[in-house]
Amino acid sequence: MGQCEISGIDPLELAHKRPEWSAVSPLTRGQKAFSLLAAVALVAALIWAPMKTVQILIAVCTAVYVVMTLYKFVVIRASASPSALMRFTPEQIAARDAAGPWPVYTILIPMYKEPETLRQMVNALRKMDYPPDKLDVQFLLEEDDTLTLSAAARLEMPQGFRVTKIPESFPRTKPKACNIGLHLAKGKYLVIYDAEDLPETDQLKKAVMAFEASPENVACVQSRLNYYNPRQNLLTRWFTAEYSAWFDLQLPGLAALGAVIPLGGTSNHFKTDILQKLMGWDAYNVTEDCDLGVRLGRAGYTTRMLETTTWEEACSVFRFWIKQRTRWQKGYIQTWFVHMRKPFKLLRELGPVNFFHYQMLVGGVTFSVLVNPFFWIMALGWFIFKPTGLDGLFPGPVFAAGAFCLFIGNFVFIYINLLGCCKRRNDGLMWASLLTPIYWMMMSYSGWRAFIQFFRAPFVWEKTQHGLVKKA
Amino acid sequence: MSAEVKTDGMNRKARLARWIGGVAAPAALSAIVVLFAVQMFGYDAVADGFSGVCKELLAGSTQGRQALYGSCWHGPLFPLFHLPFAWLLPYRWAVAGTAFCAWFFLFRAIWHALKRFMRPEGGQLVALAPQIVLPVLALAIQPPVLAMVQVPLTAGLFLLAAAGVAEWAESRQVRSVVSAGIACALLLLCGASFFIPVILFLVSLPLLTLADAESRRRIQAWILLGWLPAIYAFGVWMLMNRLVLGDAWFFLRSIPPMVHGKRVWLLAGVPLLWLPAYLTTWLQAHSRSRRGSWMVVLLMAGLVSAALAFLFVVCGWKWPREPLLFCAYATLPVAICRGPKRALNDGMIYGVALLAVIAGIAVFPARTAKMIDGARCEPGTAERLCGEIESYVTEKSPYARVFVMGYDGLSLLRTYTGDRLTPNMDLHLFSLRQAYKGQHLFVLVPKPQGVAATESLFWRYPDIYTKGIDRLLFDRDFGEWRLYECVVAPTQEQLDAWRK
């Protein structure tokens, strides 16, 4: 088993060289001032003309909801396009086999205190259909993680597998470890897997072929993610339905539209040189993948979706799920603020269409989880108590648009989850998908938790607990 | 290099064909149809039925909400479709915009069906254009069709549902069942005339799964995806009835009067008009699906025959000539969806379409005259009638107010701008007297004929048109409208004055 020592590598290169691209300072001075001014103006307006202010707020929120509903509809429709997914048949792979040697492929596996999943990961990688001598596998283990380090020492690792020790330093995040792995990468292409991942065996070959078949500006190929424990409990059912809709419908739809794609946490394949040029991941961003997807877009690169699946473990415990989701949503908030530091520059770099995609995907998701509870309360209040004052908050057209969101919008979102399950042939999960509104409430809870954490502990990485399926 | 250039050229040609066939041609055709319709019948005729509801909805009145959800014979889809136009545009533009979008939708639906089934390549799509134009022209040339925005909308939805089911039978693609499911849900919201076709389409999904083991295994998924939109739409309609009218089943209560009033042809007949199209879909589905079963087709044919026999023998129903024509038009778009390699015979299609056009032209003048004679709320007529009633009641009392009842009332008042005449959906004399204390109240009742006879006014007061009700005294007739005066107990001063 090879081990790598780190010397002269700056895992925080992005934050040091291009701090404006990093979440090292979550809010710039200008953003703080603007937020404060907006908050003061809002409070003043609420005092001065409460009814009118609330009416305007509701109208704006409703308009955003309407746009988001229509946007989802367009994205899902685009997912049926042939260009949504890059597909390769076994025959095509065999033909590529015969055409010439495969390039060296780097696989990064960041792990922390997960000794139980190490063996599973090694076995999964052993089964990969890729020339072993072309594999450069790095297990990125923290220096103080003696448990995993000793488990790795006990394992007999195949050729091309090595452990990279990550020195203890702040911030203790996955992207920081990945940046070190990126510096030591030997491959032309690079992919990240989580500790519990089970990628399909031909994924690397498909990714290489996807890069070879794509134009130069395709810097990343995202595999689809799904869960291998969907039926463990109701939470894993909802989670799987959500993932199916996201990775099997929405991301392919976005790829078909040529949109900027917020990358999934794992199984994103990169051209190593481009990633190094972009200075890797932002070590201060807790959804470094989403941020990287946007940075790729800003730099003029695009992402394609690949028809191959990596199987992961769905978080099955409510407490851990909330923590994981809090981190994701906090990361989305971080990402939104980072790239909105200079909105006009962002608009110029992404172009108006991708700017709109960015607002919908990164800003819109956060917006909806934060605002949803207020509208649920209002809708419930209206149905149950029928208060007279509430009507005044929804003047004619706003009421019509609100009704559209309530009855059509919510249905569209539930139906998308059903579609995702059906496409994945997870028919048994479809009934659970009908209860998705409860899942949305959980998302809103974690959304508010994330919002508060964004100000109080922006860099805290609430790690996802893996291996629960085995314990269950 | 040359291959690349060739591919680029083909792509460009295909894109151009897609643009012409999918956008430019439907837009141009829609514009022609709408221009023709408004020239021929005027904006009011085109907007008949739903512009009055939209006017009330935009005014935020309870009457508008009641009208939107309160009757299964007046589905909420048309007013909702027109609502954004009515909100944003002046009346004429709103009507023209709605009509244009409805026709554009139909042309696009046909285009989609053709693309799905024929899978033509590149320029072939342009060559198919006459096959789209002729049947639709045949459909459009009919005055009631041309003048009503509802028809292209429902025909487009029907076609999407039929094409979805047929395509699903062949390919078992998720998008087909989704398309069929959503089209069925929207069709359901068009009104009770479409309940039976929607049910037939939805039932056909599980029936088609019987054809192979894999589909049988996934039956819950197909049922859920296909049925859920329609069930949800129906559920929301019920919920709105519960919230707005206090009775979840209110909108369905206008079905029994239809049966009791021997207007059963509206209940069962109109949906049956779609059955030939439905059968064609089934045949289409079967002929394209190698897994299909003739048993199912026979079963469906048997059901249709039984239903027709029931109508003819038990209900003494006679198949009218116009609906027969209608069947042909409804069937045509589905018929042309049959695959080119298997069954499409250009000569046959052109022949049938041409015949339909000639037949349409032949009956055109007679049908136009009939339609205009039969209308109660025609352009000009409505404005004249409103003026007459207004001046009549104002002469009687400067504080007069007239409540114009039902959907016909909404239609009558769609361009009325005064405040003397007020629409009313559900007659509650006591509440009206309380709300308009001191005013001289009148009630204008439409003749209970056709769908109007099913409205809550007539199932709550069956004899209101002929005999009036307590405290409503007949005043005079205005065409087919009957004016009643609302009487109240005289005050002591009035009694004294009369005695003197």
Interface residues (C-beta under 8 A of the other chain):
Chain A: A80 F383 P395 G396 P397 F399 A400 F407 F411 Y415 L418 L419 C421 C422 K423 R425 D427 M430 W431
Chain B: L57 L58 A59 G60 L83 W87 V174 R175 V178 R218 Q220 A221 L224 L225 L228 P229 Y232 V236 L243
